[in-house]
Amino acid sequence: MPSRHSIPVIGVIGGIASGKSFFAQTLAKRKNVVIVNADAVGHALLERPEIRRRIQERFGDGVVEAGNINRRALGQMVFGESPDHARAKTDLEAIVHPPLAAELHRQILEAQATGQAEAIILDAAILLEAGWRKFCDAVVMIDAPPELRWQRVQTTRGWSHSEFEAREASQLSIEEKRAAADYIVKNVGTEDEVAQQCLQVFNRITDETL
């Protein structure tokens, strides 16, 4: 955990489709927070010509469509249990993670420099795996039942169950994430009930980091 800042950084983790964005959006509606979204930053990185070129050189023309990276095609090469999947994942991370970490850190420092927000929310699915916990003063896990998370990705992303399982297996287990979290929000019940949990955790963190 980094030295305490006047504006704390709250990392948000959880299983796929657990409700990490709901946590961030809930706080954005009720508190003065800055959200740093690793997924959005990662999407923007894929549009950089030098990143796109390196990915195309490593993974072939099949991952490029109309001049852009086809994330679905790339994911099929990266997420899985075979040695080829593991090598592909390692190679992709070597290309993307250094500039991604640098941009996340830049956005955090920029938000802290303003001195205006109550907190900075770092929404990053692979926060622990990528070593980005070092940016955070506290880590909150959003915990949702696996059957609920599967229903969400089936509806919102059109994933097959095998694709869901492959992507889930590429991250730390739910048990490891629970053990690593400083706070846990149970994403069960009504939206209002979950929102109240989010606010309670936020208030505890901000009170402790003053």
N, C-alpha and C positions, 0 to 999 in steps of 0.2 A: 504494500500500500504506500503511495507517495506521501510526502510531507503534506500536512493539511493546508488547503488553500482557503482563501476567503470565499471563493465560489467552489463548492465541492463538485466533483465529477462522480456521477452515479452510473455505473455500468449495469446494463440489463441483459440477462442471459435467460435461457430456457430451451426446451425442445422446440422442434420445428412447429410453427403455428400455435405456439403456446399462449400468445397474447402480449409479446414484448412491445409491439407497436401500440397496443391498447394502453399499456402503462404509460408510454411516452405521451400519447395523445391526451390521456386523462389529465396528466400534469400540465400539459400545454394549455388546456382549457381553464385551469384553475390557479395556476402558479406562473410566475415569471421565470421560465426556463428556456434554455437553448438546447435543441435536439441535434445531436451529431449522429447521423444515420450511416452506419458502415456499408449497408447494402446500396444505398443511393450513391455513396462515394465510389464504391466498387463498380457500379454501372457506368459512372462517368469516366472512370479510369479505362474501361474497355473501349471508349471512344477515342482515346489518345492514339495517334498514329503509331508511335513507337511501341506501345503495349500491344496494339492489334497486330503489328508486324511480327513481334516475337511469338505471340500465341499462334499465329498462322504458320510460322516457320516450324514450331514444335508440333502442332496438332494437325496441320494440313488444311487444304482449301475447304474441306467439308464443314469446318466450324465457322466459315464466313459466308454470309448471305447478304446480298445487296450492299456489300462494302462494310457490313457490321458483323460483330461477333454474334453468332447464334448460340445464346446461352444454354438452350435446351440440348443442342447437339454437343456442346462442350461438356455439359454436366454428365451426359451419358458416357463420355470417355473418362471422366474423372471420378465419378461416384460408383463404387462397387467394391467387391471383396477380392478381386483377382490381383496378382502382382502387377499386371499392366495398369490396372486402375490406381494402385498405390503409387506407382512411378509417375503416372500422369498427374495425380494430385500434388505430389511433391514438386514436380516441375512447374505446374501452374502457380503454386504458392510462391515459388522462388521468383517468378515473374511479377506477380501482383502484390504480394504482401509488403515488400519494402516501400513502394510508393504509396500504398494504401495506409500503412502505419504513419508515414510522414504526413500525409494529408489529414488524417484524423487528429494527430498531435497539433498540427498547425491550426485547425479549426477550434480545438479546445483552448489553445493558448490565446487565440484571437478573441474568443468569448470571455475568457478570464480577464483579458486586458481591458475590456470595456467596463468591468466592475459593476455591471447593472443587473445581471441575472441572479436569481436565488440559487440556481444549480444548473449544471450541464448534464444532460442525459446522453450517455453513449449507448446507443442501440446497436448491438453487434452480436450476431448469432454465434460467432466463433471467437468471442472475446477471450476466453480462457485458452483455447487451443492456439491462438495466434500470439499469445503473450501480451495482450493489451490490457491486462489487469493492472499493469504498472501505471496506466494513465488514471486509474480510478481511486477515489477515496472510499467507496463502498460498492458492493456488488449485490444486486437484487435478482433473485431468480423468480420467474413467472412459471408456476407449476400447474400444468393442465393434464388431465387424463389422456393417455395415448389414443383411445378410441375417438375422443373429441377432436384431437389434433389431426387425426387421419381424415375424419369427415370434412374438416376445414380445407385441407389441401386438395382433397378430391373435388370439392365444390369450387374453390377459388383458383386453383392452379392446374386442375385437370391431370394430376399425377396418378399413376398407377400405384397400387400398394407396394409393389416391388421397388418402384422409384422412391417412394416415401421411406421405405426401410433402408435402402442403399444410402440415401442422404443422411438419414438419422445415424446410421452406423459410422459415417465419416466424422461425426462429432463425438465429444466425450459423452459418456452415458449419463442418463438422467440422475442416477445415484451420485456420480462424481460431481455433477453440477450442483446438486443439493448440498453436498458436503463442502463445496468451495464457496457457496454464497454466504454473505453476511446477513441477508434478510430473504424471506420467502413470501411471495404473494400467491395464495391459492386461487387459481382462476376457475372457480366453481361458484354457482349461485347466479344471482341477477347481476346485470352490469353495474347497478348502483352499489351492490354489496362489494363487488370486486374493486370498484372505484374508491370506495371508502378504505379498503385495505391499502391501495396504492397511496392514498393521501396520508394515511397513518404512518406508513413506512417512510415516505418522503419527509414528513415532519420530524420523525425520529432522527433521520440522517442529518438534516439541516440543523437541528438543535445540537447534535453532538459535534458538528464540525464548525460551529461558531467560534 
